[in-house]
């Protein structure tokens, strides 16, 4: 599985590198695109879940790093209003 790092900027200006175990993140986020917090929550959770499932299909167990990243994003999202914006700065 090709690991992928996506860099985001939270509404408060904080930047963070996030981990995906799969390139499936490209199907849900686009570098340079800004998303409402509520939309970003759904997109990132969906992509990370699909990535974790791809790992499970190949290795027989979910990717715990993808699940941990999804939980970390969910915790961070709770600090913001749904209409605020998250920017995906890059995907590499």
HTML snippet that shows the backbone in 3Dmol.js (N, CA, C, O; Angstrom):
<script src="https://3Dmol.org/build/3Dmol-min.js"></script>
<div id="view" style="width:600px;height:400px;position:relative"></div>
<script>
const pdb = `
ATOM      1  N   UNK A   1       0.844  -1.171   0.000  1.00  0.00           N
ATOM      2  CA  UNK A   1       0.000   0.000   0.000  1.00  0.00           C
ATOM      3  C   UNK A   1       0.894   1.241   0.000  1.00  0.00           C
ATOM      4  O   UNK A   1       1.791   1.361   0.835  1.00  0.00           O
ATOM      5  N   UNK A   2       0.660   2.130  -0.901  1.00  0.00           N
ATOM      6  CA  UNK A   2       1.447   3.371  -0.880  1.00  0.00           C
ATOM      7  C   UNK A   2       0.908   4.352   0.166  1.00  0.00           C
ATOM      8  O   UNK A   2      -0.188   4.893   0.022  1.00  0.00           O
ATOM      9  N   UNK A   3       1.685   4.564   1.199  1.00  0.00           N
ATOM     10  CA  UNK A   3       1.288   5.532   2.229  1.00  0.00           C
ATOM     11  C   UNK A   3       1.220   6.921   1.610  1.00  0.00           C
ATOM     12  O   UNK A   3       1.976   7.238   0.690  1.00  0.00           O
ATOM     13  N   UNK A   4       0.322   7.738   2.114  1.00  0.00           N
ATOM     14  CA  UNK A   4       0.132   9.086   1.601  1.00  0.00           C
ATOM     15  C   UNK A   4       0.020  10.046   2.774  1.00  0.00           C
ATOM     16  O   UNK A   4      -0.644   9.755   3.770  1.00  0.00           O
ATOM     17  N   UNK A   5       0.669  11.180   2.646  1.00  0.00           N
ATOM     18  CA  UNK A   5       0.579  12.232   3.653  1.00  0.00           C
ATOM     19  C   UNK A   5      -0.194  13.395   3.046  1.00  0.00           C
ATOM     20  O   UNK A   5       0.138  13.872   1.961  1.00  0.00           O
ATOM     21  N   UNK A   6      -1.219  13.845   3.749  1.00  0.00           N
ATOM     22  CA  UNK A   6      -1.926  15.042   3.286  1.00  0.00           C
ATOM     23  C   UNK A   6      -1.783  16.126   4.349  1.00  0.00           C
ATOM     24  O   UNK A   6      -2.019  15.894   5.535  1.00  0.00           O
ATOM     25  N   UNK A   7      -1.392  17.305   3.899  1.00  0.00           N
ATOM     26  CA  UNK A   7      -1.162  18.443   4.792  1.00  0.00           C
ATOM     27  C   UNK A   7      -2.381  19.345   4.744  1.00  0.00           C
ATOM     28  O   UNK A   7      -2.857  19.716   3.672  1.00  0.00           O
ATOM     29  N   UNK A   8      -2.881  19.693   5.932  1.00  0.00           N
ATOM     30  CA  UNK A   8      -4.080  20.529   6.013  1.00  0.00           C
ATOM     31  C   UNK A   8      -3.807  21.785   6.844  1.00  0.00           C
ATOM     32  O   UNK A   8      -2.882  21.835   7.654  1.00  0.00           O
ATOM     33  N   UNK A   9      -4.635  22.778   6.616  1.00  0.00           N
ATOM     34  CA  UNK A   9      -4.622  23.991   7.443  1.00  0.00           C
ATOM     35  C   UNK A   9      -6.003  24.122   8.083  1.00  0.00           C
ATOM     36  O   UNK A   9      -7.019  24.246   7.399  1.00  0.00           O
ATOM     37  N   UNK A  10      -6.006  24.091   9.413  1.00  0.00           N
ATOM     38  CA  UNK A  10      -7.237  24.233  10.189  1.00  0.00           C
ATOM     39  C   UNK A  10      -7.706  25.688  10.161  1.00  0.00           C
ATOM     40  O   UNK A  10      -6.936  26.571   9.783  1.00  0.00           O
ATOM     41  N   UNK A  11      -8.949  25.951  10.552  1.00  0.00           N
ATOM     42  CA  UNK A  11      -9.470  27.323  10.540  1.00  0.00           C
ATOM     43  C   UNK A  11      -8.653  28.326  11.362  1.00  0.00           C
ATOM     44  O   UNK A  11      -8.650  29.518  11.056  1.00  0.00           O
ATOM     45  N   UNK A  12      -7.967  27.855  12.392  1.00  0.00           N
ATOM     46  CA  UNK A  12      -7.162  28.769  13.220  1.00  0.00           C
ATOM     47  C   UNK A  12      -5.768  29.017  12.640  1.00  0.00           C
ATOM     48  O   UNK A  12      -4.955  29.708  13.255  1.00  0.00           O
ATOM     49  N   UNK A  13      -5.485  28.454  11.453  1.00  0.00           N
ATOM     50  CA  UNK A  13      -4.203  28.651  10.797  1.00  0.00           C
ATOM     51  C   UNK A  13      -3.165  27.578  11.090  1.00  0.00           C
ATOM     52  O   UNK A  13      -2.107  27.556  10.462  1.00  0.00           O
ATOM     53  N   UNK A  14      -3.449  26.701  12.022  1.00  0.00           N
ATOM     54  CA  UNK A  14      -2.540  25.604  12.352  1.00  0.00           C
ATOM     55  C   UNK A  14      -2.464  24.637  11.168  1.00  0.00           C
ATOM     56  O   UNK A  14      -3.485  24.277  10.582  1.00  0.00           O
ATOM     57  N   UNK A  15      -1.249  24.226  10.829  1.00  0.00           N
ATOM     58  CA  UNK A  15      -1.060  23.244   9.770  1.00  0.00           C
ATOM     59  C   UNK A  15      -0.673  21.903  10.380  1.00  0.00           C
ATOM     60  O   UNK A  15      -0.005  21.837  11.411  1.00  0.00           O
ATOM     61  N   UNK A  16      -1.109  20.844   9.719  1.00  0.00           N
ATOM     62  CA  UNK A  16      -0.870  19.497  10.245  1.00  0.00           C
ATOM     63  C   UNK A  16      -0.676  18.510   9.106  1.00  0.00           C
ATOM     64  O   UNK A  16      -1.389  18.560   8.104  1.00  0.00           O
ATOM     65  N   UNK A  17       0.291  17.612   9.262  1.00  0.00           N
ATOM     66  CA  UNK A  17       0.449  16.495   8.342  1.00  0.00           C
ATOM     67  C   UNK A  17      -0.418  15.348   8.839  1.00  0.00           C
ATOM     68  O   UNK A  17      -0.389  15.005  10.021  1.00  0.00           O
ATOM     69  N   UNK A  18      -1.187  14.760   7.938  1.00  0.00           N
ATOM     70  CA  UNK A  18      -2.071  13.651   8.282  1.00  0.00           C
ATOM     71  C   UNK A  18      -1.698  12.437   7.432  1.00  0.00           C
ATOM     72  O   UNK A  18      -1.239  12.571   6.298  1.00  0.00           O
ATOM     73  N   UNK A  19      -1.906  11.260   8.003  1.00  0.00           N
ATOM     74  CA  UNK A  19      -1.495  10.002   7.394  1.00  0.00           C
ATOM     75  C   UNK A  19      -2.674   9.256   6.789  1.00  0.00           C
ATOM     76  O   UNK A  19      -3.744   9.169   7.393  1.00  0.00           O
ATOM     77  N   UNK A  20      -2.472   8.725   5.603  1.00  0.00           N
ATOM     78  CA  UNK A  20      -3.414   7.783   5.004  1.00  0.00           C
ATOM     79  C   UNK A  20      -2.615   6.570   4.541  1.00  0.00           C
ATOM     80  O   UNK A  20      -1.539   6.729   3.965  1.00  0.00           O
ATOM     81  N   UNK A  21      -3.114   5.373   4.777  1.00  0.00           N
ATOM     82  CA  UNK A  21      -2.382   4.180   4.366  1.00  0.00           C
ATOM     83  C   UNK A  21      -2.499   3.895   2.870  1.00  0.00           C
ATOM     84  O   UNK A  21      -1.909   2.939   2.366  1.00  0.00           O
ATOM     85  N   UNK A  22      -3.258   4.722   2.170  1.00  0.00           N
ATOM     86  CA  UNK A  22      -3.584   4.436   0.784  1.00  0.00           C
ATOM     87  C   UNK A  22      -3.749   5.737  -0.007  1.00  0.00           C
ATOM     88  O   UNK A  22      -4.016   6.797   0.559  1.00  0.00           O
ATOM     89  N   UNK A  23      -3.589   5.630  -1.297  1.00  0.00           N
ATOM     90  CA  UNK A  23      -3.820   6.787  -2.160  1.00  0.00           C
ATOM     91  C   UNK A  23      -5.302   7.101  -2.332  1.00  0.00           C
ATOM     92  O   UNK A  23      -5.649   8.043  -3.046  1.00  0.00           O
ATOM     93  N   UNK A  24      -6.171   6.345  -1.703  1.00  0.00           N
ATOM     94  CA  UNK A  24      -7.612   6.591  -1.804  1.00  0.00           C
ATOM     95  C   UNK A  24      -7.968   8.015  -1.346  1.00  0.00           C
ATOM     96  O   UNK A  24      -9.023   8.535  -1.710  1.00  0.00           O
ATOM     97  N   UNK A  25      -7.107   8.635  -0.564  1.00  0.00           N
ATOM     98  CA  UNK A  25      -7.344  10.010  -0.118  1.00  0.00           C
ATOM     99  C   UNK A  25      -7.514  10.946  -1.311  1.00  0.00           C
ATOM    100  O   UNK A  25      -8.242  11.935  -1.231  1.00  0.00           O
ATOM    101  N   UNK A  26      -6.827  10.625  -2.437  1.00  0.00           N
ATOM    102  CA  UNK A  26      -6.943  11.439  -3.654  1.00  0.00           C
ATOM    103  C   UNK A  26      -8.373  11.450  -4.206  1.00  0.00           C
ATOM    104  O   UNK A  26      -8.758  12.388  -4.904  1.00  0.00           O
ATOM    105  N   UNK A  27      -9.150  10.428  -3.902  1.00  0.00           N
ATOM    106  CA  UNK A  27     -10.534  10.360  -4.377  1.00  0.00           C
ATOM    107  C   UNK A  27     -11.469  11.245  -3.563  1.00  0.00           C
ATOM    108  O   UNK A  27     -12.611  11.471  -3.963  1.00  0.00           O
ATOM    109  N   UNK A  28     -10.995  11.750  -2.424  1.00  0.00           N
ATOM    110  CA  UNK A  28     -11.866  12.476  -1.509  1.00  0.00           C
ATOM    111  C   UNK A  28     -11.403  13.893  -1.189  1.00  0.00           C
ATOM    112  O   UNK A  28     -12.206  14.742  -0.803  1.00  0.00           O
ATOM    113  N   UNK A  29     -10.115  14.142  -1.349  1.00  0.00           N
ATOM    114  CA  UNK A  29      -9.563  15.474  -1.111  1.00  0.00           C
ATOM    115  C   UNK A  29      -8.693  15.873  -2.291  1.00  0.00           C
ATOM    116  O   UNK A  29      -8.108  15.023  -2.964  1.00  0.00           O
ATOM    117  N   UNK A  30      -8.614  17.183  -2.535  1.00  0.00           N
ATOM    118  CA  UNK A  30      -7.797  17.717  -3.613  1.00  0.00           C
ATOM    119  C   UNK A  30      -6.867  18.770  -3.042  1.00  0.00           C
ATOM    120  O   UNK A  30      -7.303  19.668  -2.321  1.00  0.00           O
ATOM    121  N   UNK A  31      -5.586  18.661  -3.363  1.00  0.00           N
ATOM    122  CA  UNK A  31      -4.610  19.655  -2.906  1.00  0.00           C
ATOM    123  C   UNK A  31      -5.018  21.035  -3.424  1.00  0.00           C
ATOM    124  O   UNK A  31      -5.364  21.200  -4.594  1.00  0.00           O
ATOM    125  N   UNK A  32      -4.971  22.020  -2.524  1.00  0.00           N
ATOM    126  CA  UNK A  32      -5.338  23.382  -2.879  1.00  0.00           C
ATOM    127  C   UNK A  32      -6.811  23.704  -2.686  1.00  0.00           C
ATOM    128  O   UNK A  32      -7.224  24.855  -2.831  1.00  0.00           O
ATOM    129  N   UNK A  33      -7.591  22.707  -2.364  1.00  0.00           N
ATOM    130  CA  UNK A  33      -9.042  22.884  -2.196  1.00  0.00           C
ATOM    131  C   UNK A  33      -9.377  23.184  -0.741  1.00  0.00           C
ATOM    132  O   UNK A  33      -8.767  22.640   0.180  1.00  0.00           O
ATOM    133  N   UNK A  34     -10.360  24.059  -0.554  1.00  0.00           N
ATOM    134  CA  UNK A  34     -10.859  24.387   0.781  1.00  0.00           C
ATOM    135  C   UNK A  34     -12.228  23.746   0.958  1.00  0.00           C
ATOM    136  O   UNK A  34     -13.058  23.758   0.049  1.00  0.00           O
ATOM    137  N   UNK A  35     -12.448  23.184   2.149  1.00  0.00           N
ATOM    138  CA  UNK A  35     -13.690  22.478   2.461  1.00  0.00           C
ATOM    139  C   UNK A  35     -14.288  23.033   3.742  1.00  0.00           C
ATOM    140  O   UNK A  35     -13.560  23.430   4.651  1.00  0.00           O
ATOM    141  N   UNK A  36     -15.596  23.062   3.814  1.00  0.00           N
ATOM    142  CA  UNK A  36     -16.243  23.358   5.093  1.00  0.00           C
ATOM    143  C   UNK A  36     -15.832  22.273   6.083  1.00  0.00           C
ATOM    144  O   UNK A  36     -15.614  21.124   5.698  1.00  0.00           O
ATOM    145  N   UNK A  37     -15.729  22.635   7.337  1.00  0.00           N
ATOM    146  CA  UNK A  37     -15.316  21.676   8.366  1.00  0.00           C
ATOM    147  C   UNK A  37     -16.199  20.436   8.340  1.00  0.00           C
ATOM    148  O   UNK A  37     -15.691  19.317   8.420  1.00  0.00           O
ATOM    149  N   UNK A  38     -17.511  20.617   8.229  1.00  0.00           N
ATOM    150  CA  UNK A  38     -18.402  19.453   8.241  1.00  0.00           C
ATOM    151  C   UNK A  38     -18.190  18.566   7.010  1.00  0.00           C
ATOM    152  O   UNK A  38     -18.274  17.342   7.113  1.00  0.00           O
ATOM    153  N   UNK A  39     -17.919  19.164   5.861  1.00  0.00           N
ATOM    154  CA  UNK A  39     -17.640  18.402   4.646  1.00  0.00           C
ATOM    155  C   UNK A  39     -16.290  17.686   4.765  1.00  0.00           C
ATOM    156  O   UNK A  39     -16.169  16.517   4.398  1.00  0.00           O
ATOM    157  N   UNK A  40     -15.289  18.385   5.274  1.00  0.00           N
ATOM    158  CA  UNK A  40     -13.972  17.777   5.476  1.00  0.00           C
ATOM    159  C   UNK A  40     -14.069  16.584   6.426  1.00  0.00           C
ATOM    160  O   UNK A  40     -13.404  15.569   6.220  1.00  0.00           O
ATOM    161  N   UNK A  41     -14.884  16.705   7.451  1.00  0.00           N
ATOM    162  CA  UNK A  41     -15.061  15.605   8.412  1.00  0.00           C
ATOM    163  C   UNK A  41     -15.538  14.343   7.704  1.00  0.00           C
ATOM    164  O   UNK A  41     -14.999  13.260   7.931  1.00  0.00           O
ATOM    165  N   UNK A  42     -16.535  14.479   6.857  1.00  0.00           N
ATOM    166  CA  UNK A  42     -17.083  13.326   6.139  1.00  0.00           C
ATOM    167  C   UNK A  42     -16.071  12.778   5.141  1.00  0.00           C
ATOM    168  O   UNK A  42     -15.848  11.569   5.072  1.00  0.00           O
ATOM    169  N   UNK A  43     -15.461  13.671   4.370  1.00  0.00           N
ATOM    170  CA  UNK A  43     -14.506  13.236   3.347  1.00  0.00           C
ATOM    171  C   UNK A  43     -13.309  12.510   3.955  1.00  0.00           C
ATOM    172  O   UNK A  43     -12.924  11.439   3.484  1.00  0.00           O
ATOM    173  N   UNK A  44     -12.725  13.086   4.991  1.00  0.00           N
ATOM    174  CA  UNK A  44     -11.543  12.471   5.588  1.00  0.00           C
ATOM    175  C   UNK A  44     -11.891  11.155   6.282  1.00  0.00           C
ATOM    176  O   UNK A  44     -11.150  10.179   6.165  1.00  0.00           O
ATOM    177  N   UNK A  45     -13.017  11.123   7.007  1.00  0.00           N
ATOM    178  CA  UNK A  45     -13.426   9.884   7.681  1.00  0.00           C
ATOM    179  C   UNK A  45     -13.675   8.771   6.661  1.00  0.00           C
ATOM    180  O   UNK A  45     -13.259   7.630   6.863  1.00  0.00           O
ATOM    181  N   UNK A  46     -14.356   9.112   5.566  1.00  0.00           N
ATOM    182  CA  UNK A  46     -14.643   8.125   4.526  1.00  0.00           C
ATOM    183  C   UNK A  46     -13.356   7.596   3.900  1.00  0.00           C
ATOM    184  O   UNK A  46     -13.187   6.387   3.744  1.00  0.00           O
ATOM    185  N   UNK A  47     -12.450   8.505   3.542  1.00  0.00           N
ATOM    186  CA  UNK A  47     -11.200   8.094   2.898  1.00  0.00           C
ATOM    187  C   UNK A  47     -10.346   7.240   3.828  1.00  0.00           C
ATOM    188  O   UNK A  47      -9.794   6.223   3.409  1.00  0.00           O
ATOM    189  N   UNK A  48     -10.238   7.649   5.082  1.00  0.00           N
ATOM    190  CA  UNK A  48      -9.417   6.881   6.030  1.00  0.00           C
ATOM    191  C   UNK A  48     -10.028   5.518   6.320  1.00  0.00           C
ATOM    192  O   UNK A  48      -9.299   4.542   6.496  1.00  0.00           O
ATOM    193  N   UNK A  49     -11.349   5.437   6.373  1.00  0.00           N
ATOM    194  CA  UNK A  49     -11.999   4.146   6.573  1.00  0.00           C
ATOM    195  C   UNK A  49     -11.748   3.230   5.371  1.00  0.00           C
ATOM    196  O   UNK A  49     -11.449   2.047   5.537  1.00  0.00           O
ATOM    197  N   UNK A  50     -11.869   3.779   4.172  1.00  0.00           N
ATOM    198  CA  UNK A  50     -11.604   2.972   2.978  1.00  0.00           C
ATOM    199  C   UNK A  50     -10.152   2.511   2.939  1.00  0.00           C
ATOM    200  O   UNK A  50      -9.873   1.371   2.567  1.00  0.00           O
ATOM    201  N   UNK A  51      -9.228   3.386   3.320  1.00  0.00           N
ATOM    202  CA  UNK A  51      -7.822   3.006   3.375  1.00  0.00           C
ATOM    203  C   UNK A  51      -7.581   1.883   4.372  1.00  0.00           C
ATOM    204  O   UNK A  51      -6.854   0.932   4.088  1.00  0.00           O
ATOM    205  N   UNK A  52      -8.202   2.004   5.548  1.00  0.00           N
ATOM    206  CA  UNK A  52      -8.062   0.963   6.570  1.00  0.00           C
ATOM    207  C   UNK A  52      -8.647  -0.357   6.081  1.00  0.00           C
ATOM    208  O   UNK A  52      -8.114  -1.424   6.385  1.00  0.00           O
ATOM    209  N   UNK A  53      -9.740  -0.288   5.324  1.00  0.00           N
ATOM    210  CA  UNK A  53     -10.344  -1.507   4.781  1.00  0.00           C
ATOM    211  C   UNK A  53      -9.469  -2.143   3.705  1.00  0.00           C
ATOM    212  O   UNK A  53      -9.395  -3.367   3.598  1.00  0.00           O
ATOM    213  N   UNK A  54      -8.809  -1.304   2.909  1.00  0.00           N
ATOM    214  CA  UNK A  54      -7.892  -1.843   1.900  1.00  0.00           C
ATOM    215  C   UNK A  54      -6.762  -2.617   2.559  1.00  0.00           C
ATOM    216  O   UNK A  54      -6.364  -3.681   2.083  1.00  0.00           O
ATOM    217  N   UNK A  55      -6.252  -2.080   3.652  1.00  0.00           N
ATOM    218  CA  UNK A  55      -5.206  -2.775   4.398  1.00  0.00           C
ATOM    219  C   UNK A  55      -5.754  -4.106   4.921  1.00  0.00           C
ATOM    220  O   UNK A  55      -5.082  -5.134   4.844  1.00  0.00           O
ATOM    221  N   UNK A  56      -6.976  -4.078   5.452  1.00  0.00           N
ATOM    222  CA  UNK A  56      -7.587  -5.307   5.973  1.00  0.00           C
ATOM    223  C   UNK A  56      -7.753  -6.356   4.877  1.00  0.00           C
ATOM    224  O   UNK A  56      -7.522  -7.543   5.107  1.00  0.00           O
ATOM    225  N   UNK A  57      -8.146  -5.921   3.704  1.00  0.00           N
ATOM    226  CA  UNK A  57      -8.327  -6.860   2.597  1.00  0.00           C
ATOM    227  C   UNK A  57      -7.004  -7.502   2.195  1.00  0.00           C
ATOM    228  O   UNK A  57      -6.966  -8.673   1.816  1.00  0.00           O
ATOM    229  N   UNK A  58      -5.933  -6.741   2.279  1.00  0.00           N
ATOM    230  CA  UNK A  58      -4.628  -7.256   1.863  1.00  0.00           C
ATOM    231  C   UNK A  58      -3.909  -8.032   2.964  1.00  0.00           C
ATOM    232  O   UNK A  58      -3.275  -9.052   2.695  1.00  0.00           O
ATOM    233  N   UNK A  59      -4.009  -7.545   4.218  1.00  0.00           N
ATOM    234  CA  UNK A  59      -3.212  -8.123   5.306  1.00  0.00           C
ATOM    235  C   UNK A  59      -4.028  -8.831   6.391  1.00  0.00           C
ATOM    236  O   UNK A  59      -3.465  -9.496   7.260  1.00  0.00           O
ATOM    237  N   UNK A  60      -5.346  -8.686   6.338  1.00  0.00           N
ATOM    238  CA  UNK A  60      -6.184  -9.379   7.309  1.00  0.00           C
ATOM    239  C   UNK A  60      -6.493  -8.586   8.566  1.00  0.00           C
ATOM    240  O   UNK A  60      -7.138  -9.105   9.477  1.00  0.00           O
ATOM    241  N   UNK A  61      -6.047  -7.338   8.634  1.00  0.00           N
ATOM    242  CA  UNK A  61      -6.362  -6.483   9.791  1.00  0.00           C
ATOM    243  C   UNK A  61      -6.401  -5.027   9.325  1.00  0.00           C
ATOM    244  O   UNK A  61      -5.707  -4.641   8.384  1.00  0.00           O
ATOM    245  N   UNK A  62      -7.228  -4.232  10.004  1.00  0.00           N
ATOM    246  CA  UNK A  62      -7.356  -2.807   9.665  1.00  0.00           C
ATOM    247  C   UNK A  62      -6.071  -2.067  10.003  1.00  0.00           C
ATOM    248  O   UNK A  62      -5.280  -2.505  10.838  1.00  0.00           O
ATOM    249  N   UNK A  63      -5.888  -0.956   9.348  1.00  0.00           N
ATOM    250  CA  UNK A  63      -4.732  -0.104   9.634  1.00  0.00           C
ATOM    251  C   UNK A  63      -5.043   0.737  10.873  1.00  0.00           C
ATOM    252  O   UNK A  63      -5.877   1.642  10.822  1.00  0.00           O
ATOM    253  N   UNK A  64      -4.380   0.438  11.967  1.00  0.00           N
ATOM    254  CA  UNK A  64      -4.628   1.181  13.209  1.00  0.00           C
ATOM    255  C   UNK A  64      -4.172   2.633  13.091  1.00  0.00           C
ATOM    256  O   UNK A  64      -4.722   3.503  13.766  1.00  0.00           O
ATOM    257  N   UNK A  65      -3.187   2.909  12.257  1.00  0.00           N
ATOM    258  CA  UNK A  65      -2.738   4.294  12.063  1.00  0.00           C
ATOM    259  C   UNK A  65      -3.804   5.132  11.360  1.00  0.00           C
ATOM    260  O   UNK A  65      -3.975   6.310  11.674  1.00  0.00           O
ATOM    261  N   UNK A  66      -4.515   4.533  10.420  1.00  0.00           N
ATOM    262  CA  UNK A  66      -5.608   5.245   9.748  1.00  0.00           C
ATOM    263  C   UNK A  66      -6.740   5.520  10.726  1.00  0.00           C
ATOM    264  O   UNK A  66      -7.312   6.610  10.730  1.00  0.00           O
ATOM    265  N   UNK A  67      -7.062   4.537  11.553  1.00  0.00           N
ATOM    266  CA  UNK A  67      -8.116   4.732  12.554  1.00  0.00           C
ATOM    267  C   UNK A  67      -7.704   5.785  13.579  1.00  0.00           C
ATOM    268  O   UNK A  67      -8.531   6.589  14.009  1.00  0.00           O
ATOM    269  N   UNK A  68      -6.436   5.785  13.969  1.00  0.00           N
ATOM    270  CA  UNK A  68      -5.948   6.794  14.915  1.00  0.00           C
ATOM    271  C   UNK A  68      -5.978   8.185  14.287  1.00  0.00           C
ATOM    272  O   UNK A  68      -6.315   9.161  14.957  1.00  0.00           O
ATOM    273  N   UNK A  69      -5.627   8.281  13.004  1.00  0.00           N
ATOM    274  CA  UNK A  69      -5.666   9.578  12.319  1.00  0.00           C
ATOM    275  C   UNK A  69      -7.099  10.083  12.227  1.00  0.00           C
ATOM    276  O   UNK A  69      -7.349  11.271  12.429  1.00  0.00           O
ATOM    277  N   UNK A  70      -8.035   9.201  11.926  1.00  0.00           N
ATOM    278  CA  UNK A  70      -9.445   9.598  11.858  1.00  0.00           C
ATOM    279  C   UNK A  70      -9.936  10.100  13.215  1.00  0.00           C
ATOM    280  O   UNK A  70     -10.679  11.079  13.286  1.00  0.00           O
ATOM    281  N   UNK A  71      -9.527   9.439  14.275  1.00  0.00           N
ATOM    282  CA  UNK A  71      -9.920   9.869  15.625  1.00  0.00           C
ATOM    283  C   UNK A  71      -9.304  11.218  15.969  1.00  0.00           C
ATOM    284  O   UNK A  71      -9.953  12.064  16.584  1.00  0.00           O
ATOM    285  N   UNK A  72      -8.059  11.414  15.573  1.00  0.00           N
ATOM    286  CA  UNK A  72      -7.388  12.694  15.836  1.00  0.00           C
ATOM    287  C   UNK A  72      -8.083  13.832  15.086  1.00  0.00           C
ATOM    288  O   UNK A  72      -8.284  14.914  15.638  1.00  0.00           O
ATOM    289  N   UNK A  73      -8.445  13.583  13.835  1.00  0.00           N
ATOM    290  CA  UNK A  73      -9.166  14.594  13.054  1.00  0.00           C
ATOM    291  C   UNK A  73     -10.518  14.877  13.685  1.00  0.00           C
ATOM    292  O   UNK A  73     -10.915  16.037  13.787  1.00  0.00           O
ATOM    293  N   UNK A  74     -11.231  13.846  14.111  1.00  0.00           N
ATOM    294  CA  UNK A  74     -12.552  14.034  14.737  1.00  0.00           C
ATOM    295  C   UNK A  74     -12.445  14.885  15.998  1.00  0.00           C
ATOM    296  O   UNK A  74     -13.300  15.736  16.245  1.00  0.00           O
ATOM    297  N   UNK A  75     -11.416  14.666  16.786  1.00  0.00           N
ATOM    298  CA  UNK A  75     -11.206  15.462  17.996  1.00  0.00           C
ATOM    299  C   UNK A  75     -10.937  16.916  17.642  1.00  0.00           C
ATOM    300  O   UNK A  75     -11.487  17.823  18.266  1.00  0.00           O
ATOM    301  N   UNK A  76     -10.096  17.139  16.644  1.00  0.00           N
ATOM    302  CA  UNK A  76      -9.771  18.506  16.231  1.00  0.00           C
ATOM    303  C   UNK A  76     -10.992  19.220  15.650  1.00  0.00           C
ATOM    304  O   UNK A  76     -11.207  20.402  15.920  1.00  0.00           O
ATOM    305  N   UNK A  77     -11.777  18.519  14.868  1.00  0.00           N
ATOM    306  CA  UNK A  77     -12.957  19.116  14.231  1.00  0.00           C
ATOM    307  C   UNK A  77     -13.940  19.650  15.267  1.00  0.00           C
ATOM    308  O   UNK A  77     -14.624  20.644  15.024  1.00  0.00           O
ATOM    309  N   UNK A  78     -14.010  19.000  16.405  1.00  0.00           N
ATOM    310  CA  UNK A  78     -14.949  19.413  17.462  1.00  0.00           C
ATOM    311  C   UNK A  78     -14.668  20.832  17.968  1.00  0.00           C
ATOM    312  O   UNK A  78     -15.541  21.450  18.578  1.00  0.00           O
ATOM    313  N   UNK A  79     -13.474  21.350  17.725  1.00  0.00           N
ATOM    314  CA  UNK A  79     -13.111  22.699  18.180  1.00  0.00           C
ATOM    315  C   UNK A  79     -13.651  23.800  17.270  1.00  0.00           C
ATOM    316  O   UNK A  79     -13.616  24.975  17.637  1.00  0.00           O
ATOM    317  N   UNK A  80     -14.145  23.438  16.096  1.00  0.00           N
ATOM    318  CA  UNK A  80     -14.523  24.429  15.093  1.00  0.00           C
ATOM    319  C   UNK A  80     -16.011  24.377  14.788  1.00  0.00           C
ATOM    320  O   UNK A  80     -16.691  23.392  15.075  1.00  0.00           O
ATOM    321  N   UNK A  81     -16.499  25.464  14.198  1.00  0.00           N
ATOM    322  CA  UNK A  81     -17.883  25.518  13.729  1.00  0.00           C
ATOM    323  C   UNK A  81     -17.969  24.836  12.360  1.00  0.00           C
ATOM    324  O   UNK A  81     -17.023  24.904  11.576  1.00  0.00           O
ATOM    325  N   UNK A  82     -19.082  24.188  12.073  1.00  0.00           N
ATOM    326  CA  UNK A  82     -19.221  23.454  10.806  1.00  0.00           C
ATOM    327  C   UNK A  82     -18.987  24.306   9.560  1.00  0.00           C
ATOM    328  O   UNK A  82     -18.522  23.795   8.542  1.00  0.00           O
ATOM    329  N   UNK A  83     -19.301  25.589   9.631  1.00  0.00           N
ATOM    330  CA  UNK A  83     -19.177  26.432   8.447  1.00  0.00           C
ATOM    331  C   UNK A  83     -17.772  27.018   8.251  1.00  0.00           C
ATOM    332  O   UNK A  83     -17.511  27.669   7.239  1.00  0.00           O
ATOM    333  N   UNK A  84     -16.872  26.792   9.205  1.00  0.00           N
ATOM    334  CA  UNK A  84     -15.490  27.239   9.029  1.00  0.00           C
ATOM    335  C   UNK A  84     -14.814  26.361   7.976  1.00  0.00           C
ATOM    336  O   UNK A  84     -15.383  25.363   7.534  1.00  0.00           O
ATOM    337  N   UNK A  85     -13.596  26.739   7.576  1.00  0.00           N
ATOM    338  CA  UNK A  85     -12.942  26.064   6.452  1.00  0.00           C
ATOM    339  C   UNK A  85     -11.637  25.388   6.835  1.00  0.00           C
ATOM    340  O   UNK A  85     -10.864  25.887   7.652  1.00  0.00           O
ATOM    341  N   UNK A  86     -11.418  24.229   6.212  1.00  0.00           N
ATOM    342  CA  UNK A  86     -10.170  23.481   6.288  1.00  0.00           C
ATOM    343  C   UNK A  86      -9.616  23.438   4.862  1.00  0.00           C
ATOM    344  O   UNK A  86     -10.351  23.158   3.914  1.00  0.00           O
ATOM    345  N   UNK A  87      -8.333  23.713   4.716  1.00  0.00           N
ATOM    346  CA  UNK A  87      -7.713  23.661   3.388  1.00  0.00           C
ATOM    347  C   UNK A  87      -6.769  22.470   3.317  1.00  0.00           C
ATOM    348  O   UNK A  87      -5.957  22.249   4.216  1.00  0.00           O
ATOM    349  N   UNK A  88      -6.884  21.715   2.249  1.00  0.00           N
ATOM    350  CA  UNK A  88      -5.936  20.648   1.964  1.00  0.00           C
ATOM    351  C   UNK A  88      -4.791  21.306   1.197  1.00  0.00           C
ATOM    352  O   UNK A  88      -4.965  21.692   0.041  1.00  0.00           O
ATOM    353  N   UNK A  89      -3.651  21.434   1.813  1.00  0.00           N
ATOM    354  CA  UNK A  89      -2.520  22.135   1.203  1.00  0.00           C
ATOM    355  C   UNK A  89      -1.766  21.279   0.203  1.00  0.00           C
ATOM    356  O   UNK A  89      -1.348  21.762  -0.849  1.00  0.00           O
ATOM    357  N   UNK A  90      -1.593  20.013   0.532  1.00  0.00           N
ATOM    358  CA  UNK A  90      -0.863  19.117  -0.379  1.00  0.00           C
ATOM    359  C   UNK A  90      -1.204  17.671  -0.061  1.00  0.00           C
ATOM    360  O   UNK A  90      -1.672  17.341   1.029  1.00  0.00           O
ATOM    361  N   UNK A  91      -0.955  16.825  -1.044  1.00  0.00           N
ATOM    362  CA  UNK A  91      -1.082  15.374  -0.867  1.00  0.00           C
ATOM    363  C   UNK A  91       0.150  14.774  -1.524  1.00  0.00           C
ATOM    364  O   UNK A  91       0.396  14.957  -2.716  1.00  0.00           O
ATOM    365  N   UNK A  92       0.914  14.056  -0.719  1.00  0.00           N
ATOM    366  CA  UNK A  92       2.140  13.459  -1.259  1.00  0.00           C
ATOM    367  C   UNK A  92       2.341  12.044  -0.737  1.00  0.00           C
ATOM    368  O   UNK A  92       3.324  11.390  -1.088  1.00  0.00           O
TER     369      UNK A  92
END
`;
const viewer = $3Dmol.createViewer("view");
viewer.addModel(pdb, "pdb");
viewer.setStyle({}, {cartoon: {color: "spectrum"}});
viewer.zoomTo();
viewer.render();
</script>
